[in-house]
Amino acid sequence: MADKLIMKENGWFAAPNWIFDVEHDLSPGEMITYLWYIRCASMSQAVAFPSYTTTGKKCNCCRTSAINYTEGLVQKGYIIKHTRHKGKKNETNVYEITVPEKVRLQLQDQIEKKRKRDLMELGIAEDVDGVVQNLDQGVVQILNQGGTKSEPQIQQHRQKYYSKQQIKQQKKDVDQIDPVANRCSPKEVKNIFQEQGISLSDKTLITLFQEMPRTKVEHIASELADRHRKGRVINPVGLLRQKPHEVMEAIQNGTFYPDIPEKMPQNGKENNIEIYMRPEGITGYVTVDGYPFTASRQR
């Protein structure tokens, strides 16, 4: 934090090296716009809220180009756009700076390659099973304060210590990529559910999932798809719309046991559509918060 304060006082800002070190799909205009959003972000939170007019002026392009570059960054997963609706004039969007999964994977791969190179310099190699091997394929006895130790034993000790240091550095490097790097863009959220056979387009739900780590989004999508395949949840998206927080919490806590009566009452032209089906072998109504859910649809 102190380093960042000094940089800001001296008229500098920090940008991630990966912009020039890894392969990405940003155009020159999108790169300069991305750097501009990093420049505008606060030191404690990776969020920025400049207007399109200001962005165009600072990036030496017109307002229309600034809008196009920004939308390109959103679609490619480099920023998350939050639209503010407060009924006020000149209310700018909030942009959350992030890093796409494809870039993070390249960075982690670079870290792993560096770790292996450093191990090689210490005379250590790993086979496919992760077992430490002596590069000379032999046992070398060395003098050590009046005693002897085999070279493989020393190598194992070095590897154990060095691996711990590398793990710490790897976590540090990944954490420094961006404080919200593990979050998903709207497109990534849709893709996660699409891979599970669930079509998710509800903007409110997508916004909720954007606040979660990617692993949690994948877990929730997987559990809902599993219940849907087993016939326990007829309409996963309808269930999420009806009780989003309760359903998400129940899945994460391992208490998601959907159940509903097989027949629901009808009120005039409005027919209740079953979201849950009763699990086999379970009696009573076990739901997320103690009562069965129903969804309504006009026929």
N, C-alpha and C positions, 0 to 999 in steps of 0.2 A: 504493500500500500504506500509506504514511504517513497519507494522508487517511482511509483505512478504519480504521486504528488509532485515530486521534483521534476519529472518529465513535463507535466502539465504546466507548471510554473515557468519552465524554460521554453514553452511553446512547442512541445512534442507530444505525440501520442503513439501508443504501441499497436502494431498490427501483427497478426499471426504469420509466421514464416511459411505455413503450408500453402498460402496463396501462390507462392512461387516455387514450392518444393514438390507438390504433388499434381497429378493430372486432374483437371476439373473441366466443367463445361461452361464456364463463365466467359462471356464476351468481354472485350476491353471496356465497353461502357458499363457493363454490369460489375466488373471488377472495381472500377473507380467509384461507382455508386455504393458498393459494399464497403469499401474503405471509408467512404464519407459517413455511412451509418455507424461504423466503428468509432470514427472520430467524434460523432455526436453523442455516443453512449456514455453513461456515467461510469465511474470507476467501480462502483459497488454492484451495479446491475447492468446487464447487457441489453438495455432498451434505449431506443432513440425515438424522437418524434418531430423531425423537421418536416416542413411543408414541401410539396412538390416544387413550388416556385423556388424556394431556397435551395433545394437539392439540385435543380437544374442550373441555378446560378453558380453554385459552388463547384459543380462537376463540369462546367463549361458546355452545357447543352440546353436545349429548350425544355419547357415544362412537359411537353408531350413525351419527349425522349426519357425524361426523368421518371414519368409514370410507367413507361414501357420497361425500362431497366428494373424498376422496383418490382413490377409484376413478374418479371423474369426471375428475380431473386426469390420471390415468394413461391413460384411454381417449382423451382429447382431445389427448394428446401433450405436456402441460406438465411432467410429471415422469416419470421412469423408475423403476419399482419393482424393487428387488433383494431377494428374500426370503432371509433367512439361516437356514440349517439346520445347527445345531451341537449339537442335542440338549440345549440349555440352556434354562432357564426365563427368561422376560422378555427374550428376544432380539428386539429390534425390527427392522423392515425398514429398509433403506437407500434413501433417495429421492434420485435424481439430478435436479437441476433443469435443465430445458431450455426451449427455445422452439420451438413448432411451425413448420413450413415456411410456413404461411399467414400467420403473424405476421411472420416474417422478410421475406417478399416485400413486405408492406405497408411495413415499415421501409425496405427498400431502395428502394422506389418513392418514399417521402417524401424520401430522400436525393437521388435522381436529380432530383426536381422542384425541390428546393432548389438543386441545382447549376445547373439551367437558369435558375432565377430570378436567381441571382447573375450568371450570364453575361449575361443580359438587361440587368442594371443596368450592366454594363461596356460595353454597346452591341454585344453579340455574340449571334448566334443561330445555331442549327444546323438545316440542312435534314434531310430524311429520310436522306440519305446521310452525314450527319455532317460536311458541308463547311461551313466557317465563312462566314457571309454578313454583309455590311454592312447594318445595319437601314435605313440611308438610301438604299441601292441606288445609291450614287454614290461617287466618289473625292474625298476632301477632302484638300487639301494643307495641312500645318501646318508652322510654323516650328520647327526643332529645332536650336539651337546653330549657326546659320549654314547649316544644310542643310535638306532637306525629305524627308519620308517620307510615303507614302500611308497614309491611315487604315486600310485593310484590313490592311496589313503590321503595323501596331502592334496591331491587334486579334488577328491570328494569334499574335503573340508573347505577348500577354496570355492568350489562350486556352490556349496550350501550357503556360504556367506554371501557370495557374489550374486546368487540368484535372488536373495532377499533384498539386496540393494537395488537390483534391477527392477524387481516388482514395485518397490517404493517409488523409483524414478518413473516407471511406466504409469503408475497411478497419478503421479504428480503431473506428468506430461499430458495425460488425457484430461485431468481436471483443469489444466490451464488452457485447453483448447477453447473452452467456453463454459460458463456456469450453467447454461441450459442446453449443452450439446447433446444430452441424451433424450431430449424431447423430440416429438415428431411434428413434421409439417402436416397441413391438412391432407395433402396428397399421400403422404406416408401412412396416415391413419386410415384413409380409404383403402389403400393397398393391403394393409394388415388384415382388415376385415374381409376384403375381397378374396384373399388367399384362403380364408376359412369358409368361403361360400356365402358370405353375408354382404349384401349391398347396403352400405351406409352413406347417406347423403345429407342427413340432418345436420345443419350448421351448428346448432346449439350443442348437440352431442359431440361433434368433432372438436369444438372449442374446449369442452370438458376433457376430452382425451388428450388434447395438446398440453394440458397442465400436468399430465402424468409421465413418468419415465416410460420409455419404449417397452421395457420388459413387462410392465403392468398392463399396458394396452394389449400386448400380444397374449398375455395370460387371460384377460377378460374375453377377448375375441375367441380364443381357443375353447374356453369353458362354455360360452354361449353356443358355439358351433357344435360342441359335443352334446349338449342338452337338446339342441335342435335335431341332430341326427337320431338321437334316441327317442324322439317324440315327446320329450318333457316340456320343451318350449316351442310353441308353434310359430310365434312371431318375435324373434329376438330384438329387432329394432323397435317394434311396438312396446315391448317390455321395457327397454331402455328409456324410451320417451316418457313412459308412465311413471316410473320410479327410478330415475338414473342413479342417484346417489346411493339409495338403498341396495340396488342390484350390484353396483360396482363394489360397495363395501362388503356385501355378503360373499361375493366371489373371491375377493382378496382374503377374507377371513375364513374361507372354507365352510361357510354356513349356507350355501346356496342350494336349497332343496325345494324346487318349485312344485306346487300342487294346486289344483283347482277343481271344482265340481265339473262333471262331464257335461251338464246342461245348465245354461244360464238363462235367467228370466228375460223376457222381451217386453220393452216398454214402447208401445205404439210402433212407429216406423223405425225406431232406433233399435238395432240388434246388437247385443253384446257379443263380441268375438273373443273366443278363448285364446289366451296367450299361453297359459300353462296347461299341461295335461297331468293327470294323477300318476305318480310313479308306481310301478308294480310293487306289490308287497308292502306299501305304506298306507296306513289308514289315517283319517283325519286330514287336516289341512295345514301343511307346514309350508310357510312362505317366508319371504325375506323379513317382514316385520310383523308376522303373526296373523295376517289375514290374506285371503286370496286376491289376486289382482284381476281386473277385467279391463278391456279396452273397448271403446265404442266406435262404430262406423255407420254412417248413414247409407242405407241401401237405396 
